[in-house]
Amino acid sequence: MEQSCIIQGRHLHEPDFAEIRRLITVNPAWSRRRISAELAKAWNWRTSTGQIKDMAARSLLLKLKQRGMLTIPSSIIET
């Protein structure tokens, strides 16, 4: 069965999860910040002024991790 969900108003389907997994797998040295920035660029996720929504993408990644739907790199600074 295809995995799907809605997070932050974005409908996510298996191709979206595959794209996120690919970004993480192909770039193991990337930080969460870099992954979220590249994801926002790939999805053309931007504010009305054209800036990439990297914080929104990072929040999305964390929510997917919390739901057990994705494994992301550890944060550099553990809180």
PyMOL Python script that loads the backbone (N, CA, C, O; Angstrom):
from pymol import cmd

cmd.read_pdbstr("""\
ATOM      1  N   MET A   1       0.841  -1.175   0.000  1.00  0.00           N
ATOM      2  CA  MET A   1       0.000   0.000   0.000  1.00  0.00           C
ATOM      3  C   MET A   1       0.891   1.245   0.000  1.00  0.00           C
ATOM      4  O   MET A   1       1.907   1.292   0.694  1.00  0.00           O
ATOM      5  N   GLU A   2       0.502   2.240  -0.780  1.00  0.00           N
ATOM      6  CA  GLU A   2       1.278   3.469  -0.871  1.00  0.00           C
ATOM      7  C   GLU A   2       1.141   4.292   0.396  1.00  0.00           C
ATOM      8  O   GLU A   2       0.048   4.467   0.934  1.00  0.00           O
ATOM      9  N   GLN A   3       2.262   4.788   0.854  1.00  0.00           N
ATOM     10  CA  GLN A   3       2.305   5.632   2.039  1.00  0.00           C
ATOM     11  C   GLN A   3       1.933   7.056   1.621  1.00  0.00           C
ATOM     12  O   GLN A   3       2.459   7.570   0.634  1.00  0.00           O
ATOM     13  N   SER A   4       1.030   7.693   2.370  1.00  0.00           N
ATOM     14  CA  SER A   4       0.686   9.083   2.095  1.00  0.00           C
ATOM     15  C   SER A   4       0.198   9.744   3.371  1.00  0.00           C
ATOM     16  O   SER A   4      -0.268   9.078   4.296  1.00  0.00           O
ATOM     17  N   CYS A   5       0.311  11.069   3.406  1.00  0.00           N
ATOM     18  CA  CYS A   5      -0.163  11.839   4.547  1.00  0.00           C
ATOM     19  C   CYS A   5      -0.208  13.312   4.162  1.00  0.00           C
ATOM     20  O   CYS A   5       0.283  13.714   3.107  1.00  0.00           O
ATOM     21  N   ILE A   6      -0.800  14.096   5.031  1.00  0.00           N
ATOM     22  CA  ILE A   6      -0.818  15.544   4.852  1.00  0.00           C
ATOM     23  C   ILE A   6      -0.082  16.151   6.036  1.00  0.00           C
ATOM     24  O   ILE A   6      -0.459  15.935   7.188  1.00  0.00           O
ATOM     25  N   ILE A   7       0.962  16.904   5.749  1.00  0.00           N
ATOM     26  CA  ILE A   7       1.729  17.593   6.788  1.00  0.00           C
ATOM     27  C   ILE A   7       1.939  19.022   6.325  1.00  0.00           C
ATOM     28  O   ILE A   7       2.386  19.270   5.205  1.00  0.00           O
ATOM     29  N   GLN A   8       1.610  19.955   7.200  1.00  0.00           N
ATOM     30  CA  GLN A   8       1.744  21.374   6.909  1.00  0.00           C
ATOM     31  C   GLN A   8       1.021  21.757   5.618  1.00  0.00           C
ATOM     32  O   GLN A   8       1.491  22.599   4.852  1.00  0.00           O
ATOM     33  N   GLY A   9      -0.111  21.132   5.396  1.00  0.00           N
ATOM     34  CA  GLY A   9      -0.919  21.440   4.224  1.00  0.00           C
ATOM     35  C   GLY A   9      -0.414  20.834   2.929  1.00  0.00           C
ATOM     36  O   GLY A   9      -1.005  21.056   1.872  1.00  0.00           O
ATOM     37  N   ARG A  10       0.656  20.083   2.992  1.00  0.00           N
ATOM     38  CA  ARG A  10       1.220  19.468   1.786  1.00  0.00           C
ATOM     39  C   ARG A  10       0.850  17.990   1.754  1.00  0.00           C
ATOM     40  O   ARG A  10       1.077  17.261   2.720  1.00  0.00           O
ATOM     41  N   HIS A  11       0.284  17.562   0.646  1.00  0.00           N
ATOM     42  CA  HIS A  11      -0.058  16.156   0.450  1.00  0.00           C
ATOM     43  C   HIS A  11       1.213  15.422   0.035  1.00  0.00           C
ATOM     44  O   HIS A  11       1.783  15.700  -1.020  1.00  0.00           O
ATOM     45  N   LEU A  12       1.644  14.498   0.857  1.00  0.00           N
ATOM     46  CA  LEU A  12       2.856  13.731   0.576  1.00  0.00           C
ATOM     47  C   LEU A  12       2.485  12.314   0.168  1.00  0.00           C
ATOM     48  O   LEU A  12       1.652  11.664   0.799  1.00  0.00           O
ATOM     49  N   HIS A  13       3.122  11.850  -0.901  1.00  0.00           N
ATOM     50  CA  HIS A  13       2.886  10.503  -1.417  1.00  0.00           C
ATOM     51  C   HIS A  13       4.232   9.797  -1.546  1.00  0.00           C
ATOM     52  O   HIS A  13       5.280  10.399  -1.314  1.00  0.00           O
ATOM     53  N   GLU A  14       4.199   8.548  -1.908  1.00  0.00           N
ATOM     54  CA  GLU A  14       5.418   7.742  -1.971  1.00  0.00           C
ATOM     55  C   GLU A  14       6.534   8.389  -2.797  1.00  0.00           C
ATOM     56  O   GLU A  14       7.687   8.338  -2.369  1.00  0.00           O
ATOM     57  N   PRO A  15       6.256   8.992  -3.954  1.00  0.00           N
ATOM     58  CA  PRO A  15       7.360   9.646  -4.688  1.00  0.00           C
ATOM     59  C   PRO A  15       8.038  10.766  -3.880  1.00  0.00           C
ATOM     60  O   PRO A  15       9.240  10.989  -4.017  1.00  0.00           O
ATOM     61  N   ASP A  16       7.269  11.461  -3.045  1.00  0.00           N
ATOM     62  CA  ASP A  16       7.847  12.509  -2.194  1.00  0.00           C
ATOM     63  C   ASP A  16       8.776  11.893  -1.153  1.00  0.00           C
ATOM     64  O   ASP A  16       9.877  12.393  -0.924  1.00  0.00           O
ATOM     65  N   PHE A  17       8.329  10.807  -0.524  1.00  0.00           N
ATOM     66  CA  PHE A  17       9.163  10.120   0.463  1.00  0.00           C
ATOM     67  C   PHE A  17      10.428   9.583  -0.203  1.00  0.00           C
ATOM     68  O   PHE A  17      11.515   9.651   0.371  1.00  0.00           O
ATOM     69  N   ALA A  18      10.281   9.051  -1.415  1.00  0.00           N
ATOM     70  CA  ALA A  18      11.437   8.522  -2.145  1.00  0.00           C
ATOM     71  C   ALA A  18      12.435   9.637  -2.452  1.00  0.00           C
ATOM     72  O   ALA A  18      13.645   9.426  -2.368  1.00  0.00           O
ATOM     73  N   GLU A  19      11.942  10.808  -2.802  1.00  0.00           N
ATOM     74  CA  GLU A  19      12.831  11.937  -3.090  1.00  0.00           C
ATOM     75  C   GLU A  19      13.594  12.369  -1.837  1.00  0.00           C
ATOM     76  O   GLU A  19      14.790  12.656  -1.901  1.00  0.00           O
ATOM     77  N   ILE A  20      12.903  12.413  -0.705  1.00  0.00           N
ATOM     78  CA  ILE A  20      13.561  12.777   0.555  1.00  0.00           C
ATOM     79  C   ILE A  20      14.608  11.729   0.918  1.00  0.00           C
ATOM     80  O   ILE A  20      15.732  12.075   1.281  1.00  0.00           O
ATOM     81  N   ARG A  21      14.247  10.454   0.822  1.00  0.00           N
ATOM     82  CA  ARG A  21      15.195   9.381   1.138  1.00  0.00           C
ATOM     83  C   ARG A  21      16.420   9.448   0.233  1.00  0.00           C
ATOM     84  O   ARG A  21      17.547   9.241   0.682  1.00  0.00           O
ATOM     85  N   ARG A  22      16.187   9.740  -1.053  1.00  0.00           N
ATOM     86  CA  ARG A  22      17.292   9.836  -2.007  1.00  0.00           C
ATOM     87  C   ARG A  22      18.234  10.975  -1.619  1.00  0.00           C
ATOM     88  O   ARG A  22      19.452  10.801  -1.631  1.00  0.00           O
ATOM     89  N   LEU A  23      17.680  12.138  -1.276  1.00  0.00           N
ATOM     90  CA  LEU A  23      18.512  13.271  -0.851  1.00  0.00           C
ATOM     91  C   LEU A  23      19.399  12.886   0.330  1.00  0.00           C
ATOM     92  O   LEU A  23      20.582  13.225   0.362  1.00  0.00           O
ATOM     93  N   ILE A  24      18.829  12.185   1.288  1.00  0.00           N
ATOM     94  CA  ILE A  24      19.566  11.793   2.491  1.00  0.00           C
ATOM     95  C   ILE A  24      20.612  10.726   2.167  1.00  0.00           C
ATOM     96  O   ILE A  24      21.746  10.805   2.641  1.00  0.00           O
ATOM     97  N   THR A  25      20.240   9.742   1.372  1.00  0.00           N
ATOM     98  CA  THR A  25      21.139   8.629   1.048  1.00  0.00           C
ATOM     99  C   THR A  25      22.312   9.065   0.177  1.00  0.00           C
ATOM    100  O   THR A  25      23.453   8.674   0.423  1.00  0.00           O
ATOM    101  N   VAL A  26      22.031   9.864  -0.828  1.00  0.00           N
ATOM    102  CA  VAL A  26      23.070  10.291  -1.768  1.00  0.00           C
ATOM    103  C   VAL A  26      24.015  11.319  -1.141  1.00  0.00           C
ATOM    104  O   VAL A  26      25.150  11.479  -1.588  1.00  0.00           O
ATOM    105  N   ASN A  27      23.542  12.009  -0.109  1.00  0.00           N
ATOM    106  CA  ASN A  27      24.331  13.074   0.519  1.00  0.00           C
ATOM    107  C   ASN A  27      24.437  12.851   2.032  1.00  0.00           C
ATOM    108  O   ASN A  27      23.910  13.649   2.807  1.00  0.00           O
ATOM    109  N   PRO A  28      25.104  11.786   2.456  1.00  0.00           N
ATOM    110  CA  PRO A  28      25.116  11.440   3.885  1.00  0.00           C
ATOM    111  C   PRO A  28      25.788  12.480   4.783  1.00  0.00           C
ATOM    112  O   PRO A  28      25.528  12.503   5.986  1.00  0.00           O
ATOM    113  N   ALA A  29      26.634  13.328   4.233  1.00  0.00           N
ATOM    114  CA  ALA A  29      27.324  14.332   5.049  1.00  0.00           C
ATOM    115  C   ALA A  29      26.493  15.606   5.239  1.00  0.00           C
ATOM    116  O   ALA A  29      26.869  16.477   6.023  1.00  0.00           O
ATOM    117  N   TRP A  30      25.374  15.717   4.531  1.00  0.00           N
ATOM    118  CA  TRP A  30      24.553  16.924   4.633  1.00  0.00           C
ATOM    119  C   TRP A  30      23.884  17.012   5.994  1.00  0.00           C
ATOM    120  O   TRP A  30      23.475  16.006   6.572  1.00  0.00           O
ATOM    121  N   SER A  31      23.782  18.230   6.489  1.00  0.00           N
ATOM    122  CA  SER A  31      23.067  18.499   7.741  1.00  0.00           C
ATOM    123  C   SER A  31      21.566  18.549   7.466  1.00  0.00           C
ATOM    124  O   SER A  31      21.134  18.582   6.314  1.00  0.00           O
ATOM    125  N   ARG A  32      20.786  18.554   8.536  1.00  0.00           N
ATOM    126  CA  ARG A  32      19.334  18.716   8.384  1.00  0.00           C
ATOM    127  C   ARG A  32      19.016  20.016   7.657  1.00  0.00           C
ATOM    128  O   ARG A  32      18.101  20.073   6.837  1.00  0.00           O
ATOM    129  N   ARG A  33      19.786  21.063   7.969  1.00  0.00           N
ATOM    130  CA  ARG A  33      19.562  22.364   7.341  1.00  0.00           C
ATOM    131  C   ARG A  33      19.768  22.273   5.828  1.00  0.00           C
ATOM    132  O   ARG A  33      18.959  22.786   5.055  1.00  0.00           O
ATOM    133  N   ARG A  34      20.839  21.627   5.414  1.00  0.00           N
ATOM    134  CA  ARG A  34      21.128  21.505   3.983  1.00  0.00           C
ATOM    135  C   ARG A  34      20.067  20.653   3.295  1.00  0.00           C
ATOM    136  O   ARG A  34      19.615  20.986   2.199  1.00  0.00           O
ATOM    137  N   ILE A  35      19.672  19.564   3.929  1.00  0.00           N
ATOM    138  CA  ILE A  35      18.642  18.699   3.347  1.00  0.00           C
ATOM    139  C   ILE A  35      17.346  19.479   3.176  1.00  0.00           C
ATOM    140  O   ILE A  35      16.709  19.409   2.124  1.00  0.00           O
ATOM    141  N   SER A  36      16.955  20.222   4.206  1.00  0.00           N
ATOM    142  CA  SER A  36      15.696  20.973   4.126  1.00  0.00           C
ATOM    143  C   SER A  36      15.774  22.067   3.067  1.00  0.00           C
ATOM    144  O   SER A  36      14.793  22.311   2.364  1.00  0.00           O
ATOM    145  N   ALA A  37      16.921  22.727   2.940  1.00  0.00           N
ATOM    146  CA  ALA A  37      17.072  23.770   1.923  1.00  0.00           C
ATOM    147  C   ALA A  37      16.982  23.176   0.519  1.00  0.00           C
ATOM    148  O   ALA A  37      16.309  23.732  -0.348  1.00  0.00           O
ATOM    149  N   GLU A  38      17.650  22.061   0.295  1.00  0.00           N
ATOM    150  CA  GLU A  38      17.620  21.419  -1.024  1.00  0.00           C
ATOM    151  C   GLU A  38      16.231  20.872  -1.342  1.00  0.00           C
ATOM    152  O   GLU A  38      15.787  20.920  -2.489  1.00  0.00           O
ATOM    153  N   LEU A  39      15.553  20.355  -0.329  1.00  0.00           N
ATOM    154  CA  LEU A  39      14.195  19.857  -0.528  1.00  0.00           C
ATOM    155  C   LEU A  39      13.257  21.001  -0.909  1.00  0.00           C
ATOM    156  O   LEU A  39      12.454  20.869  -1.833  1.00  0.00           O
ATOM    157  N   ALA A  40      13.362  22.117  -0.200  1.00  0.00           N
ATOM    158  CA  ALA A  40      12.522  23.282  -0.509  1.00  0.00           C
ATOM    159  C   ALA A  40      12.783  23.777  -1.932  1.00  0.00           C
ATOM    160  O   ALA A  40      11.849  24.165  -2.635  1.00  0.00           O
ATOM    161  N   LYS A  41      14.042  23.766  -2.355  1.00  0.00           N
ATOM    162  CA  LYS A  41      14.374  24.172  -3.728  1.00  0.00           C
ATOM    163  C   LYS A  41      13.775  23.196  -4.736  1.00  0.00           C
ATOM    164  O   LYS A  41      13.182  23.604  -5.734  1.00  0.00           O
ATOM    165  N   ALA A  42      13.938  21.902  -4.464  1.00  0.00           N
ATOM    166  CA  ALA A  42      13.438  20.877  -5.389  1.00  0.00           C
ATOM    167  C   ALA A  42      11.925  20.956  -5.558  1.00  0.00           C
ATOM    168  O   ALA A  42      11.406  20.743  -6.654  1.00  0.00           O
ATOM    169  N   TRP A  43      11.221  21.262  -4.474  1.00  0.00           N
ATOM    170  CA  TRP A  43       9.763  21.352  -4.512  1.00  0.00           C
ATOM    171  C   TRP A  43       9.283  22.760  -4.848  1.00  0.00           C
ATOM    172  O   TRP A  43       8.080  23.018  -4.899  1.00  0.00           O
ATOM    173  N   ASN A  44      10.241  23.680  -5.080  1.00  0.00           N
ATOM    174  CA  ASN A  44       9.913  25.082  -5.337  1.00  0.00           C
ATOM    175  C   ASN A  44       9.007  25.632  -4.236  1.00  0.00           C
ATOM    176  O   ASN A  44       8.023  26.324  -4.498  1.00  0.00           O
ATOM    177  N   TRP A  45       9.364  25.307  -3.020  1.00  0.00           N
ATOM    178  CA  TRP A  45       8.606  25.710  -1.836  1.00  0.00           C
ATOM    179  C   TRP A  45       9.166  27.047  -1.388  1.00  0.00           C
ATOM    180  O   TRP A  45      10.209  27.099  -0.735  1.00  0.00           O
ATOM    181  N   ARG A  46       8.477  28.132  -1.735  1.00  0.00           N
ATOM    182  CA  ARG A  46       8.988  29.481  -1.508  1.00  0.00           C
ATOM    183  C   ARG A  46       7.941  30.383  -0.868  1.00  0.00           C
ATOM    184  O   ARG A  46       6.739  30.131  -0.943  1.00  0.00           O
ATOM    185  N   THR A  47       8.443  31.446  -0.234  1.00  0.00           N
ATOM    186  CA  THR A  47       7.559  32.463   0.326  1.00  0.00           C
ATOM    187  C   THR A  47       7.081  33.363  -0.808  1.00  0.00           C
ATOM    188  O   THR A  47       7.522  33.226  -1.950  1.00  0.00           O
ATOM    189  N   SER A  48       6.185  34.273  -0.487  1.00  0.00           N
ATOM    190  CA  SER A  48       5.687  35.203  -1.503  1.00  0.00           C
ATOM    191  C   SER A  48       6.785  36.136  -2.013  1.00  0.00           C
ATOM    192  O   SER A  48       6.650  36.725  -3.086  1.00  0.00           O
ATOM    193  N   THR A  49       7.871  36.272  -1.251  1.00  0.00           N
ATOM    194  CA  THR A  49       8.994  37.109  -1.690  1.00  0.00           C
ATOM    195  C   THR A  49      10.065  36.305  -2.422  1.00  0.00           C
ATOM    196  O   THR A  49      11.090  36.856  -2.825  1.00  0.00           O
ATOM    197  N   GLY A  50       9.832  35.012  -2.594  1.00  0.00           N
ATOM    198  CA  GLY A  50      10.751  34.174  -3.358  1.00  0.00           C
ATOM    199  C   GLY A  50      11.809  33.440  -2.559  1.00  0.00           C
ATOM    200  O   GLY A  50      12.596  32.685  -3.130  1.00  0.00           O
ATOM    201  N   GLN A  51      11.846  33.645  -1.242  1.00  0.00           N
ATOM    202  CA  GLN A  51      12.829  32.934  -0.425  1.00  0.00           C
ATOM    203  C   GLN A  51      12.382  31.492  -0.220  1.00  0.00           C
ATOM    204  O   GLN A  51      11.191  31.203  -0.107  1.00  0.00           O
ATOM    205  N   ILE A  52      13.378  30.579  -0.176  1.00  0.00           N
ATOM    206  CA  ILE A  52      13.015  29.178   0.040  1.00  0.00           C
ATOM    207  C   ILE A  52      12.523  28.987   1.471  1.00  0.00           C
ATOM    208  O   ILE A  52      12.994  29.646   2.398  1.00  0.00           O
ATOM    209  N   LYS A  53      11.578  28.083   1.630  1.00  0.00           N
ATOM    210  CA  LYS A  53      10.995  27.794   2.945  1.00  0.00           C
ATOM    211  C   LYS A  53      11.755  26.640   3.604  1.00  0.00           C
ATOM    212  O   LYS A  53      11.204  25.563   3.831  1.00  0.00           O
ATOM    213  N   ASP A  54      13.035  26.890   3.908  1.00  0.00           N
ATOM    214  CA  ASP A  54      13.838  25.813   4.478  1.00  0.00           C
ATOM    215  C   ASP A  54      13.401  25.453   5.890  1.00  0.00           C
ATOM    216  O   ASP A  54      13.489  24.287   6.275  1.00  0.00           O
ATOM    217  N   MET A  55      12.931  26.422   6.672  1.00  0.00           N
ATOM    218  CA  MET A  55      12.462  26.099   8.031  1.00  0.00           C
ATOM    219  C   MET A  55      11.174  25.265   7.972  1.00  0.00           C
ATOM    220  O   MET A  55      10.989  24.354   8.779  1.00  0.00           O
ATOM    221  N   ALA A  56      10.301  25.569   7.034  1.00  0.00           N
ATOM    222  CA  ALA A  56       9.079  24.777   6.872  1.00  0.00           C
ATOM    223  C   ALA A  56       9.436  23.355   6.442  1.00  0.00           C
ATOM    224  O   ALA A  56       8.840  22.387   6.915  1.00  0.00           O
ATOM    225  N   ALA A  57      10.408  23.240   5.547  1.00  0.00           N
ATOM    226  CA  ALA A  57      10.847  21.916   5.100  1.00  0.00           C
ATOM    227  C   ALA A  57      11.494  21.147   6.250  1.00  0.00           C
ATOM    228  O   ALA A  57      11.296  19.938   6.377  1.00  0.00           O
ATOM    229  N   ARG A  58      12.264  21.839   7.086  1.00  0.00           N
ATOM    230  CA  ARG A  58      12.898  21.185   8.237  1.00  0.00           C
ATOM    231  C   ARG A  58      11.843  20.709   9.224  1.00  0.00           C
ATOM    232  O   ARG A  58      11.950  19.614   9.777  1.00  0.00           O
ATOM    233  N   SER A  59      10.834  21.528   9.441  1.00  0.00           N
ATOM    234  CA  SER A  59       9.737  21.146  10.327  1.00  0.00           C
ATOM    235  C   SER A  59       9.013  19.917   9.775  1.00  0.00           C
ATOM    236  O   SER A  59       8.648  19.016  10.530  1.00  0.00           O
ATOM    237  N   LEU A  60       8.810  19.886   8.473  1.00  0.00           N
ATOM    238  CA  LEU A  60       8.167  18.738   7.831  1.00  0.00           C
ATOM    239  C   LEU A  60       9.003  17.478   8.060  1.00  0.00           C
ATOM    240  O   LEU A  60       8.458  16.426   8.392  1.00  0.00           O
ATOM    241  N   LEU A  61      10.319  17.580   7.885  1.00  0.00           N
ATOM    242  CA  LEU A  61      11.202  16.429   8.106  1.00  0.00           C
ATOM    243  C   LEU A  61      11.107  15.924   9.542  1.00  0.00           C
ATOM    244  O   LEU A  61      11.048  14.717   9.779  1.00  0.00           O
ATOM    245  N   LEU A  62      11.092  16.848  10.497  1.00  0.00           N
ATOM    246  CA  LEU A  62      10.996  16.455  11.908  1.00  0.00           C
ATOM    247  C   LEU A  62       9.665  15.773  12.207  1.00  0.00           C
ATOM    248  O   LEU A  62       9.623  14.804  12.966  1.00  0.00           O
ATOM    249  N   LYS A  63       8.583  16.268  11.619  1.00  0.00           N
ATOM    250  CA  LYS A  63       7.272  15.646  11.834  1.00  0.00           C
ATOM    251  C   LYS A  63       7.238  14.239  11.250  1.00  0.00           C
ATOM    252  O   LYS A  63       6.669  13.329  11.853  1.00  0.00           O
ATOM    253  N   LEU A  64       7.846  14.058  10.077  1.00  0.00           N
ATOM    254  CA  LEU A  64       7.914  12.719   9.485  1.00  0.00           C
ATOM    255  C   LEU A  64       8.740  11.786  10.369  1.00  0.00           C
ATOM    256  O   LEU A  64       8.397  10.614  10.532  1.00  0.00           O
ATOM    257  N   LYS A  65       9.823  12.304  10.937  1.00  0.00           N
ATOM    258  CA  LYS A  65      10.648  11.501  11.848  1.00  0.00           C
ATOM    259  C   LYS A  65       9.842  11.113  13.084  1.00  0.00           C
ATOM    260  O   LYS A  65       9.874   9.957  13.507  1.00  0.00           O
ATOM    261  N   GLN A  66       9.119  12.071  13.666  1.00  0.00           N
ATOM    262  CA  GLN A  66       8.328  11.809  14.870  1.00  0.00           C
ATOM    263  C   GLN A  66       7.250  10.759  14.623  1.00  0.00           C
ATOM    264  O   GLN A  66       6.900  10.001  15.528  1.00  0.00           O
ATOM    265  N   ARG A  67       6.725  10.713  13.408  1.00  0.00           N
ATOM    266  CA  ARG A  67       5.699   9.719  13.059  1.00  0.00           C
ATOM    267  C   ARG A  67       6.304   8.376  12.674  1.00  0.00           C
ATOM    268  O   ARG A  67       5.577   7.425  12.388  1.00  0.00           O
ATOM    269  N   GLY A  68       7.626   8.297  12.667  1.00  0.00           N
ATOM    270  CA  GLY A  68       8.296   7.054  12.306  1.00  0.00           C
ATOM    271  C   GLY A  68       8.266   6.764  10.822  1.00  0.00           C
ATOM    272  O   GLY A  68       8.431   5.616  10.410  1.00  0.00           O
ATOM    273  N   MET A  69       8.059   7.788  10.017  1.00  0.00           N
ATOM    274  CA  MET A  69       7.938   7.610   8.575  1.00  0.00           C
ATOM    275  C   MET A  69       9.250   7.867   7.837  1.00  0.00           C
ATOM    276  O   MET A  69       9.350   7.627   6.633  1.00  0.00           O
ATOM    277  N   LEU A  70      10.253   8.357   8.563  1.00  0.00           N
ATOM    278  CA  LEU A  70      11.492   8.752   7.916  1.00  0.00           C
ATOM    279  C   LEU A  70      12.620   8.770   8.941  1.00  0.00           C
ATOM    280  O   LEU A  70      12.402   9.083  10.111  1.00  0.00           O
ATOM    281  N   THR A  71      13.807   8.437   8.499  1.00  0.00           N
ATOM    282  CA  THR A  71      14.995   8.559   9.337  1.00  0.00           C
ATOM    283  C   THR A  71      15.817   9.705   8.779  1.00  0.00           C
ATOM    284  O   THR A  71      16.154   9.717   7.595  1.00  0.00           O
ATOM    285  N   ILE A  72      16.139  10.665   9.629  1.00  0.00           N
ATOM    286  CA  ILE A  72      16.939  11.812   9.195  1.00  0.00           C
ATOM    287  C   ILE A  72      18.206  11.881  10.037  1.00  0.00           C
ATOM    288  O   ILE A  72      18.262  11.300  11.121  1.00  0.00           O
ATOM    289  N   PRO A  73      19.228  12.589   9.549  1.00  0.00           N
ATOM    290  CA  PRO A  73      20.468  12.695  10.326  1.00  0.00           C
ATOM    291  C   PRO A  73      20.212  13.329  11.686  1.00  0.00           C
ATOM    292  O   PRO A  73      19.284  14.119  11.857  1.00  0.00           O
ATOM    293  N   SER A  74      21.045  12.971  12.640  1.00  0.00           N
ATOM    294  CA  SER A  74      20.951  13.582  13.966  1.00  0.00           C
ATOM    295  C   SER A  74      21.274  15.058  13.848  1.00  0.00           C
ATOM    296  O   SER A  74      22.030  15.476  12.972  1.00  0.00           O
ATOM    297  N   SER A  75      20.691  15.841  14.745  1.00  0.00           N
ATOM    298  CA  SER A  75      21.015  17.263  14.725  1.00  0.00           C
ATOM    299  C   SER A  75      22.429  17.448  15.259  1.00  0.00           C
ATOM    300  O   SER A  75      22.918  16.639  16.047  1.00  0.00           O
ATOM    301  N   ILE A  76      23.070  18.508  14.826  1.00  0.00           N
ATOM    302  CA  ILE A  76      24.438  18.778  15.263  1.00  0.00           C
ATOM    303  C   ILE A  76      24.456  19.106  16.747  1.00  0.00           C
ATOM    304  O   ILE A  76      25.349  18.677  17.478  1.00  0.00           O
ATOM    305  N   ILE A  77      23.465  19.869  17.185  1.00  0.00           N
ATOM    306  CA  ILE A  77      23.351  20.240  18.595  1.00  0.00           C
ATOM    307  C   ILE A  77      22.147  19.516  19.169  1.00  0.00           C
ATOM    308  O   ILE A  77      21.009  19.849  18.837  1.00  0.00           O
ATOM    309  N   GLU A  78      22.379  18.543  20.016  1.00  0.00           N
ATOM    310  CA  GLU A  78      21.281  17.813  20.647  1.00  0.00           C
ATOM    311  C   GLU A  78      20.738  18.640  21.799  1.00  0.00           C
ATOM    312  O   GLU A  78      21.511  19.143  22.615  1.00  0.00           O
ATOM    313  N   THR A  79      19.419  18.791  21.878  1.00  0.00           N
ATOM    314  CA  THR A  79      18.806  19.570  22.959  1.00  0.00           C
ATOM    315  C   THR A  79      18.303  18.666  24.043  1.00  0.00           C
ATOM    316  O   THR A  79      17.755  19.140  25.038  1.00  0.00           O
TER     317      THR A  79
END
""", "prot")
cmd.dss("prot")
cmd.show_as("cartoon", "prot")
cmd.util.cbc("prot")
cmd.orient("prot")
